[in-house]
Amino acid sequence: MKKKILIVGGGTAGTMTANNLAKKLMPEIERNEVELAMISDSKNHYYRPGAMYVAFQKAAGHEFIRDQRSLLMPEIDFFVDPAIEINVKANYVKGKSGKRYDYDFLILATGCEVAAERIPGLVEGGDWFYSYEGAKKIAEKFAKIQSGRILVTVNFPKTPNVPHQCGIAPVETTMMLHDYLTERGVRENVEIVYTYPTKAQAVENGLFLQSPTSKVLPTVFDSVRVKHETGFTLARVDPENKIAYSEEGKSISFDILMSTPPFQAAKVIRDSGLSKALDNEGWLPTDKKTLKVIGLKNVYTLGDTVDLPVSKAGGTIHNQTDIVADNIAAELRYGYPTESYDGKVIAVAQMGLTCGMPLWYDYQEDVQPTPCSKLGSFMRLGFNKGLYWAAARGML
């Protein structure tokens, strides 16, 4: 009987994994033994990291968007049909159209979404670069500011050991902001204040989640005159008076609030009953090695939906996608998974407009700061403009 593999989500995780499966299972597909299908809530594919370049007017945004069908191998059936129900007992996912998609193996790659409404006043008083709409909005403010204070805040999920989306992004954009204001000739008149929350999972009195980077950040920020403050967990925002208040009882006024907002899993995941995350954030309980949803034999997950203590970023997905594809292929052929994820994350951080910093870490070793260089920035920009699309197609 033909085996059906269903991928829910057309972002980086879903696209890479679908194409990797199509390549690995081509013999079975040609023998009509395996069927691959993807459902997504959009006909377009967005390269999410591109948004922060839009925030600093280094890109328009359209160059980071592709037709999703064009990125998928022809052997993959593709449907624009937002998932509204996941039934793991009867092995099906229902789309908004009412259509039922049956599966033998399910891959949940639904990502995460901004939940700014979880902090009172943040929607009205804050800005962020985690969407193209948000990036364009804050870009207009950055382009107009002549003097004042830009406050940077970082917010973590309530669920322990789950990081926010792209852990290094707040540092990247703070450094890019310094360079951008310098280019505009207004840096001397604009104060930048970077804050980091009190969090059980964070380094005590630190500015980053992992100790080696946390230790060097004060020196990095001091070198570009970025003020920094620890122990500032954003609790509410007064949008009218432009004041941010922390859970620790502190308050900081601002002219622009650039926030890493709260995040949560997609609604279909939060409504599925599969998660026990705090505050109904929806993170899926994930086996750190196999990337299966814990307690389910035929459901895998990867990317931003997981509850693992690794960055919710593309550099993580690139290392997870082969694990999921290899394990499903092995289950079909041998009856058991064969690969184990080691928590590896590899990326290049954009530490300013012309400086890139390679970084990597895994479950056993924290990210180690490396020298920032123009070559690193060239590598990152090259990935943005071309290599990403090859990777999404499963060519890298």
C-alpha positions, -999 to +999 in steps of 0.1 A: +000+000+000+013+035-009+027+054+021+017+091+024+040+117+039+024+150+047+044+182+054+025+210+071+042+244+065+058+260+035+087+278+052+123+270+054+119+238+075+090+224+054+105+232+020+140+218+027+126+187+043+101+180+015+128+184-012+152+162+008+126+135+011+118+136-026+155+131-034+160+103-008+128+085-017+129+088-054+131+050-060+100+045-039+082+075-055+089+061-090+075+027-080+044+045-068+051+033-032+054+068-016+034+100-020+046+134-008+023+163-001+027+197+014+000+221+026+007+258+035-012+289+044+004+309+015+014+305-021+045+325-014+078+316+004+094+343+025+131+344+034+125+357+070+160+369+078+158+393+049+134+415+069+161+430+090+178+443+059+146+460+050+145+476+084+178+495+075+168+502+039+194+478+025+167+458+007+132+464-006+118+431+005+105+417-028+139+400-035+133+377-006+100+363-018+095+334-042+065+314-055+064+283-032+055+259-060+087+269-079+109+258-049+094+223-047+104+193-067+077+182-092+071+149-072+057+169-043+020+178-044+014+213-031-018+228-017-025+263-004-048+253+023-042+265+059-043+236+084-070+240+110-071+206+127-045+179+135-059+145+144-030+122+154-053+094+164-069+091+130-038+103+111-052+132+092-049+170+090-079+191+080-074+222+059-095+254+059-111+242+027-126+213+046-104+188+028-089+160+048-052+151+042-044+116+054-009+106+063+013+077+074+041+101+084+035+137+094+060+166+095+050+197+115+070+226+102+046+254+110+071+278+125+062+304+151+045+338+151+048+372+168+026+375+198+032+411+208-003+414+223+010+393+253+028+425+266+003+453+273+010+483+251+037+467+229+015+465+198+008+502+200+041+514+213+067+490+199+083+480+166+101+448+154+118+435+123+105+399+124+081+404+095+083+425+063+054+446+074+071+454+107+105+460+091+090+485+067+073+503+095+104+506+117+125+516+086+104+547+082+111+557+118+148+550+116+150+571+084+134+601+102+150+601+136+174+630+142+180+627+179+166+609+209+168+573+223+163+540+206+155+513+232+162+476+223+143+450+244+145+412+243+116+390+253+117+352+259+089+327+258+074+318+292+082+281+286+116+272+303+146+266+280+128+277+248+146+306+232+131+334+212+133+334+174+169+338+161+188+343+193+215+365+178+191+388+159+187+415+186+225+418+187+228+419+149+202+446+145+217+467+173+251+467+155+234+473+122+215+502+137+247+518+149+262+516+114+230+529+098+227+559+120+265+566+114+258+565+077+230+590+081+253+613+102+230+613+132+247+587+155+261+613+178+226+626+186+209+592+190+214+571+221+211+533+217+202+513+248+203+475+247+185+456+275+183+419+284+158+402+306+161+383+338+155+347+328+162+314+346+177+301+314+199+331+307+234+338+320+232+356+354+236+394+348+244+386+312+235+401+278+231+368+259+218+333+264+251+316+264+281+325+286+310+330+261+291+355+240+276+372+270+311+378+284+323+396+252+292+416+244+298+445+269+331+452+252+315+449+217+287+473+227+311+497+245+332+499+213+303+514+194+288+534+223+258+512+228+246+515+264+235+481+279+215+471+309+207+436+323+177+426+344+152+444+323+122+420+315+097+440+296+063+440+314+043+467+297+046+497+275+031+532+278+027+541+241+014+576+247+043+587+270+068+563+254+080+546+285+089+509+288+084+492+322+101+461+334+090+433+357+120+443+380+104+477+386+126+497+362+114+522+335+131+536+305+118+563+281+123+560+244+117+576+211+117+543+192+112+509+209+129+481+188+117+450+205+122+413+201+085+405+209+070+374+225+066+345+201+042+315+201+036+285+179+011+286+151-026+285+160-032+251+146-005+237+169-018+256+200-052+242+193-040+207+187-036+196+223-002+182+215+017+208+235+021+213+273+040+246+269+033+273+295+008+301+287-004+280+257+026+290+237+023+258+218+059+245+215+059+208+206+075+184+230+103+171+208+128+142+211+161+160+210+177+132+190+151+118+166+131+150+163+099+131+167+071+146+187+074+129+220+048+101+224+040+099+187+056+073+165+049+088+131+050+126+137+082+146+133+088+183+139+117+207+133+125+244+130+107+271+151+079+248+164+101+227+187+106+231+224+144+223+222+170+246+237+185+256+203+181+287+182+148+291+162+167+300+131+176+289+096+211+278+108+194+252+129+170+240+103+198+233+078+211+207+103+178+193+113+163+187+079+186+158+070+178+141+103+141+141+097+144+131+060+169+103+068+148+090+097+116+088+077+134+071+048+149+046+072+116+039+088+100+032+055+129+009+044+141-007+076+113+000+102+133+022+125+151+056+125+188+057+121+200+093+126+205+114+157+205+152+159+233+167+179+219+202+183+242+217+158+236+253+146+258+270+120+253+305+108+269+338+100+258+367+122+255+402+105+274+422+131+269+456+115+263+465+079+297+453+066+309+428+092+299+391+094+307+367+123+306+329+117+292+310+146+283+275+156+273+254+186+255+222+196+240+205+226+274+201+242+292+233+234+281+269+236+285+293+207+320+306+205+325+342+194+347+344+163+364+374+146+340+396+126+351+405+091+341+419+057+346+384+043+320+371+068+295+398+057+302+389+020+294+352+029+261+362+046+250+385+018+258+359-007+237+334+011+208+359+013+209+366-024+214+332-039+226+303-018+195+302+004+173+295-026+195+266-037+194+253-001+156+255+000+154+235-032+176+208-015+206+215-037+230+222-008 
